[in-house]
Amino acid sequence: MNYFEPKFLQGVIEKALPLRLFFRTRFFNEQVTFPTRQVSFEFMKNSRRLMPYAKGGKISVPVASEGYSLRTYEPPLISGYKSITEATLEQKLFGEEPYNSGLTPAEREQRLIARYMMELQDMIYRKEEYMCARIKQDGKLTISENDFNAEVDYGFTNIESIKTADKWNANADILGQLQEKANDLRKDGVNPDMLILGSKASQAFLKNEEVLKLRHDFLLDVHAPLPNELENGLNYLCQIRAPGLFLNVYEYLEYYRDDATGEALPLIDESTAILQSSQEKNMMLYGAITYIDDNDNRVTAMREYVPYVLTIKESAEKRLIVSSKPLPLPADIDAWSVMKNVI
């Protein structure tokens, strides 16, 4: 069996269970692939207009058409590889018996393929979660990495930096702020029932006196999700029932490792609050990947994740590569509201 055949590698990817990452798996779980280098999409706002009355015996009256905006972007390529050399195959694998394990170099190579594929795939999943998290907080994706600079801006406007006088503390009118944001969302046809908080925002929220009076704890709420039903890093805090508000409140504490500094950074900023509907559904777009195979043929693969092998004969090296061109696409750019710097 040729363990480096694209079909075999793709099969390994399909068997690898994805990480349960909140934004990616909950709100951007519809996957769409396309064969072109760029993709265009249209946005139209929900005007919630009423049909007019027709007076004076008229059969009908003219209704103006709604405008829309068109944007075109090229999904950024994310790609990495793991190298397998003769020296690699001579070394003991993680968990392998140190002496007389009985593994041949070919068997060791097969195990390395499976492990490397899962490591590379997990890195892509985390990158997608990072992209989704930034769009949910900023309404755009700013890319500045490895001399690649680009910005994908969806024109998001429901974002506010909280003023000093309105910062969240024990006496702040937090529920009043949320009621105002919720009413704005309802004007755009969205019924918010979910509040997602960063670590510092969640601490301030739970210490607020008005919140303490109205919150319903997990143990009292039979409709609350069980801990094993939640994605990594997501904590259910409470439920708020107040005039104009019926919210399940969550804290998101998932982190990623910054390659430049080595520091663990939160995927959702510590002082950020996101108000939205739990029914929100968005898409992940994937551009096609083109590469040269071992037979020097140019191959274009229209898949979410494309594994292939680059053979460097001079050094007897094989590079196991996994590439993807993902782009998160909100279905409705007015479907959520962001409050930043609440602390």
C-alpha positions as CSV (number, residue, x, y, z in Angstrom):
1,M,0.0,0.0,0.0
2,N,1.2,3.5,-0.9
3,Y,0.6,5.5,2.3
4,F,1.3,8.7,0.4
5,E,-1.5,8.4,-2.2
6,P,-3.8,11.4,-2.1
7,K,-6.9,9.2,-1.6
8,F,-5.3,7.5,1.4
9,L,-4.2,10.9,2.9
10,Q,-7.7,12.3,2.4
11,G,-9.2,9.3,4.1
12,V,-7.0,9.9,7.1
13,I,-8.3,13.5,7.3
14,E,-11.9,12.4,7.0
15,K,-11.4,9.9,9.9
16,A,-9.7,12.5,12.2
17,L,-12.3,14.0,14.5
18,P,-12.3,17.8,14.4
19,L,-11.7,19.8,17.5
20,R,-14.9,21.1,19.1
21,L,-14.2,24.7,18.6
22,F,-17.1,27.0,19.4
23,F,-17.5,29.6,16.7
24,R,-16.4,27.3,13.8
25,T,-18.5,24.3,14.8
26,R,-21.6,26.1,16.1
27,F,-22.0,29.1,13.6
28,F,-19.8,28.4,10.6
29,N,-20.5,24.8,10.0
30,E,-21.9,24.9,6.4
31,Q,-19.0,24.2,4.0
32,V,-19.0,25.4,0.4
33,T,-16.1,24.8,-2.1
34,F,-15.6,26.6,-5.3
35,P,-13.1,26.2,-8.2
36,T,-12.0,29.8,-8.8
37,R,-9.2,31.8,-7.2
38,Q,-11.6,34.5,-6.0
39,V,-15.1,34.4,-4.7
40,S,-17.8,37.1,-4.9
41,F,-20.8,37.4,-2.6
42,E,-23.6,39.8,-2.1
43,F,-25.1,41.4,1.0
44,M,-28.6,42.8,1.4
45,K,-30.0,44.3,4.6
46,N,-33.3,43.1,6.0
47,S,-35.5,46.2,5.7
48,R,-38.6,44.6,7.4
49,R,-40.9,46.8,5.3
50,L,-44.7,46.4,5.2
51,M,-46.7,46.1,2.0
52,P,-48.5,49.4,1.4
53,Y,-52.3,49.9,1.1
54,A,-53.6,50.5,-2.3
55,K,-56.1,53.4,-2.2
56,G,-58.6,55.0,-4.7
57,G,-59.4,51.7,-6.4
58,K,-55.8,51.1,-7.5
59,I,-54.9,47.5,-8.0
60,S,-51.4,48.0,-6.5
61,V,-48.7,50.6,-5.8
62,P,-45.0,50.5,-6.8
63,V,-42.5,49.2,-4.3
64,A,-38.9,50.3,-4.6
65,S,-36.2,47.6,-4.9
66,E,-33.7,47.1,-2.1
67,G,-30.0,47.8,-2.9
68,Y,-27.2,45.3,-2.1
69,S,-23.5,45.4,-1.9
70,L,-21.1,43.0,-3.8
71,R,-17.6,42.1,-2.4
72,T,-14.9,40.0,-4.0
73,Y,-12.1,38.3,-2.0
74,E,-9.4,35.7,-2.5
75,P,-9.4,33.2,0.4
76,P,-6.0,33.2,2.1
77,L,-3.9,30.0,1.7
78,I,-3.0,28.3,5.0
79,S,-0.5,25.5,4.6
80,G,2.1,23.6,6.6
81,Y,4.2,20.4,6.3
82,K,5.9,17.7,8.3
83,S,9.1,16.2,7.1
84,I,9.9,12.5,7.0
85,T,13.5,11.5,6.4
86,E,15.7,8.5,6.9
87,A,16.8,10.0,10.2
88,T,13.2,10.5,11.2
89,L,12.4,6.8,10.7
90,E,15.4,5.7,12.6
91,Q,14.2,7.5,15.8
92,K,11.8,6.0,18.3
93,L,8.3,7.2,18.0
94,F,6.4,8.7,20.9
95,G,5.1,5.9,23.0
96,E,7.1,3.2,21.2
97,E,9.1,0.7,23.2
98,P,12.7,1.9,23.5
99,Y,14.2,-1.5,22.7
100,N,13.1,-4.2,20.3
101,S,9.7,-2.7,19.5
102,G,9.4,-4.8,16.4
103,L,8.4,-1.8,14.2
104,T,9.9,-1.7,10.7
105,P,10.8,1.7,9.1
106,A,7.7,1.2,6.8
107,E,5.4,0.6,9.8
108,R,7.0,3.5,11.7
109,E,6.4,5.7,8.6
110,Q,2.7,4.7,8.5
111,R,2.2,5.7,12.2
112,L,4.0,9.0,11.5
113,I,1.7,9.8,8.6
114,A,-1.4,9.3,10.8
115,R,0.1,11.4,13.7
116,Y,1.4,14.2,11.4
117,M,-1.9,14.4,9.6
118,M,-3.8,14.8,12.8
119,E,-1.3,17.5,14.0
120,L,-1.6,19.5,10.8
121,Q,-5.3,19.1,10.6
122,D,-5.7,20.3,14.2
123,M,-3.6,23.4,13.4
124,I,-6.0,24.2,10.4
125,Y,-9.1,23.8,12.6
126,R,-7.6,26.1,15.2
127,K,-6.7,28.6,12.5
128,E,-10.3,28.5,11.2
129,E,-11.6,29.1,14.7
130,Y,-9.3,32.1,15.1
131,M,-10.6,33.5,11.8
132,C,-14.2,33.0,12.9
133,A,-13.6,34.5,16.3
134,R,-12.0,37.6,14.8
135,I,-14.9,38.1,12.4
136,K,-17.4,37.7,15.3
137,Q,-15.6,40.4,17.3
138,D,-14.4,42.8,14.5
139,G,-16.7,42.1,11.6
140,K,-13.5,41.7,9.5
141,L,-10.4,39.6,9.2
142,T,-7.0,41.3,9.2
143,I,-4.1,39.1,8.0
144,S,-0.5,40.1,8.6
145,E,1.7,37.1,8.7
146,N,4.8,35.9,6.8
147,D,4.9,39.0,4.6
148,F,1.3,38.4,3.6
149,N,-1.0,41.4,4.3
150,A,-4.7,41.5,3.5
151,E,-8.0,42.5,5.0
152,V,-11.5,41.0,4.5
153,D,-14.0,43.6,5.6
154,Y,-17.7,42.7,5.6
155,G,-18.9,46.2,6.6
156,F,-19.9,45.3,10.1
157,T,-21.3,48.2,12.1
158,N,-22.9,46.7,15.2
159,I,-19.8,47.3,17.4
160,E,-19.3,49.7,20.3
161,S,-16.4,50.5,22.6
162,I,-18.0,51.1,26.1
163,K,-17.4,54.5,27.5
164,T,-15.7,55.0,30.9
165,A,-19.0,56.0,32.6
166,D,-20.7,52.8,31.4
167,K,-18.0,50.3,32.3
168,W,-19.2,47.1,33.8
169,N,-19.1,47.0,37.6
170,A,-21.4,46.1,40.5
171,N,-23.6,49.1,40.0
172,A,-23.5,49.5,36.2
173,D,-26.7,49.3,34.2
174,I,-25.5,46.2,32.3
175,L,-29.0,44.9,31.6
176,G,-30.0,48.3,30.3
177,Q,-27.1,48.2,27.8
178,L,-28.0,44.7,26.7
179,Q,-31.7,45.6,26.3
180,E,-30.7,48.5,24.0
181,K,-28.5,46.2,21.9
182,A,-31.2,43.5,21.8
183,N,-33.8,46.0,20.6
184,D,-31.4,47.2,17.8
185,L,-31.0,43.6,16.7
186,R,-34.7,43.0,16.7
187,K,-35.1,46.0,14.3
188,D,-32.9,44.0,11.9
189,G,-35.0,40.8,12.3
190,V,-32.8,39.0,14.8
191,N,-34.1,37.7,18.2
192,P,-30.9,37.5,20.4
193,D,-30.9,34.8,23.0
194,M,-27.2,34.2,23.6
195,L,-24.5,36.3,25.4
196,I,-20.9,35.3,24.9
197,L,-18.3,36.8,27.3
198,G,-14.6,37.1,27.6
199,S,-13.0,36.1,30.9
200,K,-12.9,39.6,32.5
201,A,-16.4,40.5,31.1
202,S,-17.8,37.4,32.6
203,Q,-16.4,38.2,36.1
204,A,-17.8,41.7,36.0
205,F,-21.2,40.4,34.7
206,L,-21.7,37.9,37.5
207,K,-20.7,40.4,40.2
208,N,-23.3,43.0,39.0
209,E,-26.0,43.5,41.6
210,E,-28.9,43.7,39.1
211,V,-27.6,40.5,37.4
212,L,-27.4,38.7,40.7
213,K,-31.1,39.4,41.4
214,L,-32.2,38.1,38.0
215,R,-29.8,35.3,37.1
216,H,-31.0,31.6,37.1
217,D,-28.1,29.2,37.8
218,F,-27.3,26.1,36.0
219,L,-28.6,23.9,38.8
220,L,-32.0,25.6,38.6
221,D,-32.4,25.7,34.9
222,V,-33.5,22.3,33.4
223,H,-33.0,23.7,29.9
224,A,-29.3,24.5,30.4
225,P,-26.8,22.5,28.3
226,L,-24.8,19.9,30.1
227,P,-21.0,20.4,30.5
228,N,-20.2,17.5,28.1
229,E,-22.4,19.1,25.4
230,L,-20.3,22.3,25.2
231,E,-17.4,23.0,22.9
232,N,-13.8,23.3,24.3
233,G,-13.4,26.3,26.4
234,L,-17.1,27.2,26.6
235,N,-18.7,27.5,30.0
236,Y,-22.4,27.9,30.7
237,L,-22.8,30.6,33.3
238,C,-26.5,31.4,33.8
239,Q,-29.8,32.4,32.3
240,I,-31.1,36.0,32.4
241,R,-34.9,36.6,32.3
242,A,-35.8,40.3,32.3
243,P,-38.1,42.6,30.2
244,G,-36.8,42.5,26.7
245,L,-34.1,39.9,27.5
246,F,-34.1,36.1,27.7
247,L,-30.5,35.1,27.4
248,N,-28.3,32.1,28.0
249,V,-25.0,33.5,29.1
250,Y,-21.7,31.8,28.3
251,E,-18.0,32.4,28.9
252,Y,-15.5,31.4,26.2
253,L,-12.0,30.6,27.5
254,E,-10.3,28.9,24.6
255,Y,-6.7,29.9,23.8
256,Y,-4.2,29.7,20.9
257,R,-0.5,29.9,20.9
258,D,1.0,33.0,19.2
259,D,4.0,31.8,17.1
260,A,5.8,35.2,17.3
261,T,5.8,35.5,21.1
262,G,5.0,32.0,22.3
263,E,2.3,33.5,24.5
264,A,-1.1,31.8,25.0
265,L,-3.8,34.4,23.9
266,P,-7.6,34.2,24.3
267,L,-9.6,33.6,21.2
268,I,-12.2,36.1,22.5
269,D,-10.8,39.3,24.0
270,E,-11.1,39.3,27.8
271,S,-13.3,42.5,27.9
272,T,-15.6,41.7,25.0
273,A,-19.3,40.7,25.0
274,I,-21.1,39.3,22.0
275,L,-24.9,39.4,21.8
276,Q,-26.6,37.2,19.2
277,S,-29.1,34.5,18.3
278,S,-28.2,30.9,19.0
279,Q,-29.8,30.0,15.6
280,E,-27.3,32.0,13.5
281,K,-26.0,30.0,10.6
282,N,-23.0,31.1,8.4
283,M,-20.8,29.5,5.9
284,M,-17.1,28.5,5.5
285,L,-16.0,29.0,1.9
286,Y,-13.1,27.0,0.5
287,G,-11.0,27.9,-2.6
288,A,-9.5,25.2,-4.8
289,I,-5.8,24.2,-4.1
290,T,-3.4,23.6,-7.1
291,Y,-0.2,21.6,-6.6
292,I,2.3,19.5,-8.6
293,D,2.2,15.8,-7.9
294,D,5.1,13.3,-8.0
295,N,4.5,12.7,-11.7
296,D,4.9,16.5,-12.4
297,N,1.2,16.8,-13.1
298,R,-0.6,20.0,-12.1
299,V,-3.5,19.0,-9.9
300,T,-6.4,21.2,-8.8
301,A,-8.4,19.9,-5.9
302,M,-11.7,21.4,-4.9
303,R,-11.9,20.2,-1.3
304,E,-11.9,21.8,2.1
305,Y,-8.5,20.3,3.1
306,V,-6.0,19.0,0.6
307,P,-3.2,16.7,1.7
308,Y,-0.4,15.8,-0.7
309,V,3.3,14.8,-0.7
310,L,6.3,16.7,-2.0
311,T,9.3,14.3,-2.6
312,I,12.8,15.8,-2.5
313,K,14.9,13.0,-4.0
314,E,18.2,14.7,-3.4
315,S,17.8,14.5,0.3
316,A,15.5,11.4,0.4
317,E,12.9,13.6,2.1
318,K,9.1,13.4,1.9
319,R,7.1,16.4,3.0
320,L,3.6,15.7,4.1
321,I,1.6,18.9,3.3
322,V,-1.9,19.9,4.2
323,S,-3.4,23.0,2.6
324,S,-6.6,24.9,2.8
325,K,-8.1,28.1,1.6
326,P,-10.9,28.9,4.1
327,L,-12.9,32.1,4.3
328,P,-15.7,32.5,6.9
329,L,-18.8,34.2,5.4
330,P,-21.5,35.7,7.6
331,A,-25.0,35.1,6.3
332,D,-26.3,38.4,7.8
333,I,-23.8,41.1,8.7
334,D,-26.3,42.7,11.1
335,A,-27.1,39.5,13.0
336,W,-25.1,40.1,16.1
337,S,-23.8,43.0,18.3
338,V,-20.4,43.4,19.9
339,M,-19.5,45.4,23.0
340,K,-15.8,46.0,23.5
341,N,-13.8,47.2,26.5
342,V,-16.7,46.6,28.9
343,I,-14.1,46.6,31.8
